[in-house]
Amino acid sequence: MASKLGIKLIHIEAGLRSFNKKMPEEINRIITDRIADILFCSSETGVKHLKNEGIVNGVYECGDIMYDSLLLFCLEL
């Protein structure tokens, strides 16, 4: 919907792949990566997956948000 309305779309954890297209989530990941304007990857592996699919513009390796969240909440305990 955002893409059709001209709203910039950002995908966090872009480039993650299971390579199992029988999983609905895998199809969602691929589609979202193709329509997103900015793609934040959690690792170099995600960047490489996107590059292999021909997606190189707007791609940034920013770190693992889930790992960072774990560290944040474990430090608060």
N, C-alpha and C positions, 0 to 999 in steps of 0.2 A: 504494500500500500504506500509506504513512504517513498519508494522509488518512483512510483507512478505519479505522485504528487510533487515530485521535484525536491523532496526533502533529502538531505544528505544522510546516508546510512553508514553506520560504523559497526564493524563486526569485531567483537572482543573474542579472543581465542581462535582467531582465523587460522586456516591452514591445517587444523587437526583432521586427521583421517584415520578411519578404521579399515578402509578399502573393502568394506562389505556393503555393497549396494542393496542388499536385501534388508538392511536396517533403514527404517524411515529417517532416522536422525542423520545418517550419512548423506542422504539426498538433500536434506535441509542444509547441511554444512556446505555442500558444493554449490547449491543455488545461492545461498546467502553470500558466499565468497564472490560469486560472479556479479552480484548486483551492488555490493557494498562499495562505497567511495573511499573509505579508509579502513584498513585491515590491520588490527593489532594481533601479532603472533606471540605466543608464549615462549617460543624457542626458535632456534635456527632451523629446526626440522620443519616447522610450519611454514617458514619463509621459503624453504626449498620445495615443499609440496606445491605452494602457490606458483613459484617460478616454473616448475615442471608443467603446470596447467596453463602457463602463459600469462599469469597475473603478476605484474611487477610494480605497477604504479600504485601509490598510496599504501604500500606495505611497510610495516614497522615492527621490529622485534622489541617488545616492551617488558618481557619477563612474565612469569607465571602468577597470575592474579590469585589463583587458588592457594598456591604455596605462600604467597605474601599474606593472604588472609589468615592462613593457619598460624603463621608466625605471630601476627598481630594478636590474635585471640589467645594463643597459648601464652604469650608474654603477659597478657592481662590477668591470667589466672593466678 
